[in-house]
Amino acid sequence: MSQQRITLATPLSLRSSFSFPLQDAQARREVLIGAMWLLVPVLGWLLNMGHRIQMVHNMHAGRPAWPAWENPRALMWHGAVTFTGMAFYGAPGLSLMLAGLWLDVDALLVAGVLLWLGAVIAIPGYMTHYCKAFDPAEIFNPLRALRRVFEGGRAYWHAWSIALCAMALSLLGLLGLGVGFLASSVWFWQVAGFSFATVFTVQLDPAEPTSPADGHGRVGLQHDR
């Protein structure tokens, strides 16, 4: 009997999320491809970011997540767009932190840390919605990006807890001269991508109507008109 495939319709759990990037030979092959790309500074990181975007986009469209390495130019573009968004939201907090350190003002430092943490918390919400239709407004519209966090509800924080556990586990890859961390970090990114994608997806079939939340606390992708 073949193992049931893990998709966005699978209830979110540590087991489903951790198993998702390793569930078949194609999935494991793409993790290894991503690990090899990380040997290329900057370019490899951006390509992996784009790969995660493409992987989630495929699932939103009702297709298998893999293969997703077929168009490196598109992956580079998506990686650059999402990285720019991360820099866009992270810059104010980072600037305040640097100012606080430079001027030795604790209030500025604390405000910068809180602002930066808020930017980090919002990343999965707007990034997951960008995956749906590659709409940059999902990233660069601050009000919309922040609203995605609240749309996720409790399930959003559940996904965050899984992502943090995966990040901690990925550090085991540093053992053995750190070579394994190339693969474990790619695994972590894909675990996070899958986890947050399930939060904002009711089912794979885009022709089916979405609802605010299903039985597992997940919310459907909603589009501003």
C-alpha beads as a LAMMPS data file, in Angstrom:
LAMMPS data file: protein, C-alpha beads

225 atoms
224 bonds

1 atom types
1 bond types

-500.0 500.0 xlo xhi
-500.0 500.0 ylo yhi
-500.0 500.0 zlo zhi

Masses

1 110.0

Atoms # bond

1 1 1 0.000 0.000 0.000
2 1 1 1.442 3.367 -1.007
3 1 1 1.774 6.104 1.581
4 1 1 -0.894 8.797 1.450
5 1 1 0.462 11.926 -0.212
6 1 1 0.875 15.022 1.967
7 1 1 -0.876 17.999 0.387
8 1 1 -2.367 21.298 1.505
9 1 1 -5.516 19.337 2.366
10 1 1 -3.571 17.367 4.994
11 1 1 -4.236 18.578 8.561
12 1 1 -1.332 20.636 9.844
13 1 1 0.863 18.862 12.379
14 1 1 4.524 18.371 13.215
15 1 1 4.457 15.009 11.474
16 1 1 2.849 16.201 8.243
17 1 1 5.020 19.319 8.037
18 1 1 8.297 17.568 8.838
19 1 1 7.525 14.758 6.394
20 1 1 6.335 16.979 3.554
21 1 1 9.762 17.799 1.990
22 1 1 10.889 14.167 2.284
23 1 1 7.755 12.308 1.272
24 1 1 9.038 10.873 -2.041
25 1 1 12.129 10.645 -4.217
26 1 1 11.277 13.783 -6.224
27 1 1 10.815 15.838 -3.069
28 1 1 14.110 14.659 -1.600
29 1 1 15.888 15.315 -4.894
30 1 1 14.706 18.926 -4.877
31 1 1 15.958 19.392 -1.315
32 1 1 19.391 18.197 -2.448
33 1 1 19.313 20.505 -5.470
34 1 1 18.559 23.397 -3.148
35 1 1 21.389 22.349 -0.853
36 1 1 23.846 22.373 -3.746
37 1 1 22.678 25.825 -4.842
38 1 1 23.478 27.152 -1.376
39 1 1 27.128 26.656 -2.210
40 1 1 26.705 29.671 -4.522
41 1 1 26.643 32.798 -2.300
42 1 1 23.570 35.060 -2.531
43 1 1 22.385 33.585 -5.834
44 1 1 21.756 30.193 -4.254
45 1 1 19.817 31.715 -1.355
46 1 1 17.595 33.737 -3.687
47 1 1 16.952 30.716 -5.894
48 1 1 15.924 28.662 -2.877
49 1 1 13.580 31.422 -1.795
50 1 1 12.058 31.453 -5.271
51 1 1 11.845 27.657 -5.257
52 1 1 9.752 27.750 -2.107
53 1 1 7.470 30.365 -3.704
54 1 1 7.052 28.233 -6.830
55 1 1 6.465 25.086 -4.781
56 1 1 3.602 26.683 -2.852
57 1 1 2.233 28.279 -6.034
58 1 1 2.049 24.850 -7.656
59 1 1 0.021 23.519 -4.726
60 1 1 -2.307 26.533 -4.730
61 1 1 -2.975 25.778 -8.401
62 1 1 -3.894 22.187 -7.575
63 1 1 -0.668 20.705 -8.973
64 1 1 2.005 18.646 -7.205
65 1 1 4.551 20.803 -5.408
66 1 1 7.372 19.290 -7.449
67 1 1 9.101 19.679 -9.816
68 1 1 9.730 23.344 -9.022
69 1 1 13.306 23.910 -10.221
70 1 1 12.374 24.076 -13.900
71 1 1 12.630 27.867 -14.460
72 1 1 15.649 29.341 -12.611
73 1 1 15.054 32.819 -14.062
74 1 1 11.538 32.938 -12.600
75 1 1 12.802 31.552 -9.303
76 1 1 15.422 34.288 -9.150
77 1 1 12.758 36.924 -9.782
78 1 1 10.445 35.599 -7.053
79 1 1 13.354 35.293 -4.651
80 1 1 14.410 38.885 -5.352
81 1 1 10.861 40.221 -4.939
82 1 1 10.313 38.485 -1.615
83 1 1 13.765 39.429 -0.323
84 1 1 13.067 43.064 -1.224
85 1 1 9.852 42.801 0.778
86 1 1 11.733 41.418 3.766
87 1 1 14.220 44.276 3.548
88 1 1 11.387 46.794 3.112
89 1 1 9.693 45.761 6.358
90 1 1 12.849 44.987 8.290
91 1 1 14.675 48.255 7.544
92 1 1 12.778 50.524 10.006
93 1 1 13.335 48.204 12.949
94 1 1 16.952 47.580 12.034
95 1 1 17.555 51.314 11.661
96 1 1 16.147 51.977 15.122
97 1 1 18.276 49.214 16.611
98 1 1 21.419 50.627 15.043
99 1 1 20.499 54.129 16.180
100 1 1 19.904 52.851 19.691
101 1 1 23.290 51.158 19.763
102 1 1 25.080 54.153 18.249
103 1 1 23.430 56.699 20.559
104 1 1 23.298 54.322 23.546
105 1 1 19.547 54.869 23.922
106 1 1 17.838 51.759 25.253
107 1 1 14.350 52.949 24.288
108 1 1 15.348 53.140 20.616
109 1 1 16.961 49.721 20.791
110 1 1 13.877 48.121 22.348
111 1 1 11.559 49.853 19.879
112 1 1 13.718 48.649 17.007
113 1 1 13.692 45.063 18.232
114 1 1 9.907 45.079 18.626
115 1 1 9.403 46.645 15.200
116 1 1 11.778 44.132 13.601
117 1 1 10.020 41.200 15.312
118 1 1 6.697 42.490 14.008
119 1 1 8.119 42.562 10.490
120 1 1 9.401 38.993 10.834
121 1 1 6.056 37.754 12.149
122 1 1 4.259 39.202 9.107
123 1 1 6.562 37.570 6.525
124 1 1 4.789 34.185 6.170
125 1 1 1.376 35.813 5.738
126 1 1 2.197 38.090 2.831
127 1 1 4.661 35.662 1.299
128 1 1 2.102 32.851 1.200
129 1 1 -0.463 35.112 -0.451
130 1 1 2.137 36.271 -2.975
131 1 1 2.553 32.615 -3.932
132 1 1 -1.075 32.423 -5.033
133 1 1 -0.962 34.802 -8.022
134 1 1 2.512 36.412 -7.807
135 1 1 0.886 39.751 -6.966
136 1 1 3.555 42.137 -5.537
137 1 1 0.802 44.141 -3.811
138 1 1 0.509 41.234 -1.376
139 1 1 4.008 42.137 -0.215
140 1 1 4.287 45.894 -0.588
141 1 1 0.871 46.908 0.738
142 1 1 1.599 47.185 4.499
143 1 1 -2.037 47.171 5.630
144 1 1 -2.840 44.129 3.543
145 1 1 0.313 42.337 4.660
146 1 1 -0.451 42.973 8.324
147 1 1 -4.060 41.897 7.888
148 1 1 -2.887 38.469 6.730
149 1 1 -1.542 37.782 10.218
150 1 1 -4.970 38.332 11.756
151 1 1 -6.685 36.338 9.011
152 1 1 -4.573 33.352 9.990
153 1 1 -5.910 33.370 13.538
154 1 1 -4.662 30.743 15.985
155 1 1 -3.594 28.477 13.125
156 1 1 -1.013 31.093 12.098
157 1 1 0.710 30.760 15.468
158 1 1 0.456 26.976 15.230
159 1 1 2.369 27.169 11.950
160 1 1 4.924 29.451 13.602
161 1 1 5.472 26.922 16.398
162 1 1 6.106 24.193 13.826
163 1 1 8.480 26.423 11.842
164 1 1 10.478 27.284 14.969
165 1 1 10.749 23.601 15.908
166 1 1 11.967 22.813 12.386
167 1 1 14.491 25.649 12.537
168 1 1 15.893 24.307 15.809
169 1 1 16.041 20.768 14.420
170 1 1 17.779 21.971 11.265
171 1 1 20.723 23.103 13.373
172 1 1 21.637 19.439 13.791
173 1 1 22.876 19.704 10.238
174 1 1 25.815 21.692 11.571
175 1 1 27.226 18.422 12.894
176 1 1 29.754 16.762 10.609
177 1 1 31.594 19.905 9.513
178 1 1 28.301 21.642 8.819
179 1 1 27.793 20.096 5.376
180 1 1 24.467 18.620 6.415
181 1 1 23.194 22.089 7.271
182 1 1 22.922 22.865 3.573
183 1 1 20.226 20.207 3.233
184 1 1 18.657 20.692 6.670
185 1 1 18.201 24.422 6.103
186 1 1 16.453 23.802 2.771
187 1 1 14.282 21.204 4.531
188 1 1 13.396 23.809 7.170
189 1 1 12.391 26.404 4.567
190 1 1 10.116 23.901 2.859
191 1 1 8.571 22.819 6.159
192 1 1 7.812 26.476 6.898
193 1 1 6.432 27.078 3.405
194 1 1 4.109 24.088 3.658
195 1 1 2.985 24.933 7.195
196 1 1 1.936 28.489 6.428
197 1 1 0.422 27.503 3.081
198 1 1 -1.949 25.096 4.846
199 1 1 -3.037 27.879 7.182
200 1 1 -4.301 29.978 4.265
201 1 1 -5.674 27.183 2.090
202 1 1 -8.907 25.283 2.521
203 1 1 -8.412 22.886 -0.402
204 1 1 -6.328 22.450 -3.513
205 1 1 -9.042 22.850 -6.122
206 1 1 -9.041 26.574 -7.002
207 1 1 -12.471 26.179 -8.605
208 1 1 -13.992 25.370 -5.234
209 1 1 -15.135 28.321 -3.116
210 1 1 -13.016 29.211 -0.113
211 1 1 -14.344 29.898 3.356
212 1 1 -13.030 31.895 6.306
213 1 1 -12.008 28.747 8.141
214 1 1 -12.371 24.997 7.868
215 1 1 -12.469 22.347 10.527
216 1 1 -8.750 22.549 11.117
217 1 1 -8.703 26.285 11.730
218 1 1 -7.302 27.081 8.295
219 1 1 -8.456 30.096 6.335
220 1 1 -9.003 30.371 2.616
221 1 1 -6.961 32.667 0.428
222 1 1 -8.874 35.864 -0.001
223 1 1 -8.267 38.519 -2.638
224 1 1 -8.800 42.237 -2.318
225 1 1 -10.877 43.704 -5.033

Bonds

1 1 1 2
2 1 2 3
3 1 3 4
4 1 4 5
5 1 5 6
6 1 6 7
7 1 7 8
8 1 8 9
9 1 9 10
10 1 10 11
11 1 11 12
12 1 12 13
13 1 13 14
14 1 14 15
15 1 15 16
16 1 16 17
17 1 17 18
18 1 18 19
19 1 19 20
20 1 20 21
21 1 21 22
22 1 22 23
23 1 23 24
24 1 24 25
25 1 25 26
26 1 26 27
27 1 27 28
28 1 28 29
29 1 29 30
30 1 30 31
31 1 31 32
32 1 32 33
33 1 33 34
34 1 34 35
35 1 35 36
36 1 36 37
37 1 37 38
38 1 38 39
39 1 39 40
40 1 40 41
41 1 41 42
42 1 42 43
43 1 43 44
44 1 44 45
45 1 45 46
46 1 46 47
47 1 47 48
48 1 48 49
49 1 49 50
50 1 50 51
51 1 51 52
52 1 52 53
53 1 53 54
54 1 54 55
55 1 55 56
56 1 56 57
57 1 57 58
58 1 58 59
59 1 59 60
60 1 60 61
61 1 61 62
62 1 62 63
63 1 63 64
64 1 64 65
65 1 65 66
66 1 66 67
67 1 67 68
68 1 68 69
69 1 69 70
70 1 70 71
71 1 71 72
72 1 72 73
73 1 73 74
74 1 74 75
75 1 75 76
76 1 76 77
77 1 77 78
78 1 78 79
79 1 79 80
80 1 80 81
81 1 81 82
82 1 82 83
83 1 83 84
84 1 84 85
85 1 85 86
86 1 86 87
87 1 87 88
88 1 88 89
89 1 89 90
90 1 90 91
91 1 91 92
92 1 92 93
93 1 93 94
94 1 94 95
95 1 95 96
96 1 96 97
97 1 97 98
98 1 98 99
99 1 99 100
100 1 100 101
101 1 101 102
102 1 102 103
103 1 103 104
104 1 104 105
105 1 105 106
106 1 106 107
107 1 107 108
108 1 108 109
109 1 109 110
110 1 110 111
111 1 111 112
112 1 112 113
113 1 113 114
114 1 114 115
115 1 115 116
116 1 116 117
117 1 117 118
118 1 118 119
119 1 119 120
120 1 120 121
121 1 121 122
122 1 122 123
123 1 123 124
124 1 124 125
125 1 125 126
126 1 126 127
127 1 127 128
128 1 128 129
129 1 129 130
130 1 130 131
131 1 131 132
132 1 132 133
133 1 133 134
134 1 134 135
135 1 135 136
136 1 136 137
137 1 137 138
138 1 138 139
139 1 139 140
140 1 140 141
141 1 141 142
142 1 142 143
143 1 143 144
144 1 144 145
145 1 145 146
146 1 146 147
147 1 147 148
148 1 148 149
149 1 149 150
150 1 150 151
151 1 151 152
152 1 152 153
153 1 153 154
154 1 154 155
155 1 155 156
156 1 156 157
157 1 157 158
158 1 158 159
159 1 159 160
160 1 160 161
161 1 161 162
162 1 162 163
163 1 163 164
164 1 164 165
165 1 165 166
166 1 166 167
167 1 167 168
168 1 168 169
169 1 169 170
170 1 170 171
171 1 171 172
172 1 172 173
173 1 173 174
174 1 174 175
175 1 175 176
176 1 176 177
177 1 177 178
178 1 178 179
179 1 179 180
180 1 180 181
181 1 181 182
182 1 182 183
183 1 183 184
184 1 184 185
185 1 185 186
186 1 186 187
187 1 187 188
188 1 188 189
189 1 189 190
190 1 190 191
191 1 191 192
192 1 192 193
193 1 193 194
194 1 194 195
195 1 195 196
196 1 196 197
197 1 197 198
198 1 198 199
199 1 199 200
200 1 200 201
201 1 201 202
202 1 202 203
203 1 203 204
204 1 204 205
205 1 205 206
206 1 206 207
207 1 207 208
208 1 208 209
209 1 209 210
210 1 210 211
211 1 211 212
212 1 212 213
213 1 213 214
214 1 214 215
215 1 215 216
216 1 216 217
217 1 217 218
218 1 218 219
219 1 219 220
220 1 220 221
221 1 221 222
222 1 222 223
223 1 223 224
224 1 224 225
